[in-house]
């Protein structure tokens, strides 16, 4: 495919849908995080968006794939996946690895994101256990999405078109590496702080 800088109508609609989900997720997350620190407000904004993506977009992809395929489906969300399929052709037709991963992420990651939102808002003791579990699942999903493809020379990936490569493949997938990585770091720092606090308190009580 020839590289170009044009942004077609299908791409524009798909990016607008992603932006709308991001706006809705951020608005809900910031509302739920009122009165909390900046890190928790940011985490809640991300998690609300994350849950919407898993349940709405990826859930729809799983449905399209189980009843037929994305290429033959109609509607706004189907058109988004058709647009993404220009960057990675495996999403257009039934690829067992992709569909298996998406079943896992739509169901498990979507549920974990909702449960983690609840744990943060209600300040539950299991918050960081859930946060670590969700982040590891999402990093694993990214790895298993692309590693098998890389090992066979990436025949299904379009790396020539700037939009398909830098926006669809690098940016949108990279976000699900960067932010889970930051949340893992947040959990590490918080667990270390709690451990030091508990150790210091234990020494004072002796």
N, C-alpha and C positions, 0 to 999 in steps of 0.2 A: 504494500500500500504506500502511496506517495505521502511524504510528510507534508503537512500544511498547517496554516495557522487559523483557518476558518472554524467557527463554532456553529454547527448546524442546529436546526430547530429541536431535533431529538436530544442532542447533547444539552441544549439550553434548558429543556423541560426536565431532564434528569437531574441536572445540577440545581435547578430551582427546588425540586422535590427534596433533595438532600439538604439544601439550605433551610427549607421549611421545617423539616424534622429536627435539624440542629437548633433552630430558633425555638421550637416548641420544647425540646429537651432542656435547653438552657433556661428558658423562662420557668419551667416547672421545677428544675433543680435549684435555681436561685431562690424561688419562693419557699421550697422546703428547707433551704439552708439559712433562712433569715435568723440573724442573731448568732451565727456560728463563724468560725474563723475562715479566712480566705481559702485555705487548703480544702476544708470540708465543703465549702460552697462550690468550689471548682470541681471536686470529686462528684458531688451530687449532680451538677449540671452535665458532666460527662456521662454519668451512669444513667441518667434519664434518657439522654440521646442514644446511648449504647443499647438500652432496653428497647427503645423504639426501632432501632435498626435491626436488632435480632428478631423481634417479634413481628414487626410489620414487613420489612423488606425481605429478610432472610426467610421468615415464615412463609411469605408468599412464594419465594423461589422454590422452597421445598414442595409446596402445593403444586405449582406449575410442573415441577419435575416428576412428581409422583403420578399425576393424572395425564401427563403428556410430555411436553418440553417447553422451554421458554420461547423458542423460535416460532412456535405455532400458537402462542398465547396472545391475548389482546388485553388492552387496558394500560393505565398510566404506569403501574408498577412493572408490568411486563415489558413496557417500552424502555423503562430504566435498565432492566436486566439485558434487554436486547442491545442497548447502547453499550453497556459494560462488556457484553459478549464480543464487541468489536475489538476489545483489547485482549480478551481471554476467551477463545472460542469454546472452551469446555463448559461454559455457563449456558450456552445456547441449546445444547442437547444433553441427554442423560449421561453424565460422566459419574460412575459409581463412587469414585473417591471424593469428588466435590459434593455430591448429594449426601453422602454419608457424613462428611464434615459439617455440612449445613444443617442437617437434622440435629447433630450434636450441639452446634452453636445456637441455633434458633430456640431449641428447647432448654438445654442445660444452661447455656450462658445467659439467655433471656431471663430464666427463672432466678439464677444467681444474682443478676443485676438488680432485679426487683427486691430480692431478699436483702441484698447489701444496702440498697437505699433505705429500707426499713431499719436495718441494724444501725446505720449512721444516724438517722433521725431520732431513733429511740435509745441511742447510746448503748447498744447491746454489747455484752462481753465478747461475742463471737465475731465482731465486725472485721477484725483483721484476718481471722481465719478465712472468712468468706472472700475478703478482698484478695488475698494471696491465691486462693483457689481459682477465682474468676480470672485473674491476670494470667496465671499459668495456662489455663484453658485457652485463653485468647491468643497467647503467644504460640501455643502448640497448634492452634488452628491455622495461624498464618504460616508457620513452618511447613505443615503438612499440605497446605494449599499449593505452595510453590516448590518445595523440595523435589517431589516426584517429577514435576515438569522440568526443572533445571537439569535433573539427572539424565533426561532423554533429549536435551538440547533445546527445550522451550519451543516446540513446533506450533503450539497453540497461542503463543503470546505475540502481540503486535508491538514491537519496540521501535518502529520507524516513525509512527505518528506521534507528535509531541503530546497531544491531549490523551491519547490512549496510554502512552507510556508514563509520562510524568504526573498526570493528574489521576487517571484511573488506577494504574498499577502501583506507582511509587507513592503518591500522596495518600490515597484512600486506604491502602493497605499499611503504609508506614505509620499512619495515625494509630492503628491498632497494635503497633509495636511500641511506639514512643510513650503513649499515655499509660498502657498497662505497666510498662517499665518504670515510669514515674510513680505509679501507685504502689508497685512492689517496694520501691525505695522508701516511700512514705510509711508503709507497714513495717519495714525493717527498722527505721528510725524510731517509730513509736513503740515497737516491741522492745527495742534496746533500752529506751527510756523507762518503760515500765519495769523491766528487769532490774535496772540500776536502782530505781526507786524502791522496789521490793527488797533488794539486797541491803540497801542502806537502812531501811526501816527495820529489817530483821536484826541487823547488827546493833541498832539502838535499843531493841527490846531485850537483848541478851544481858 
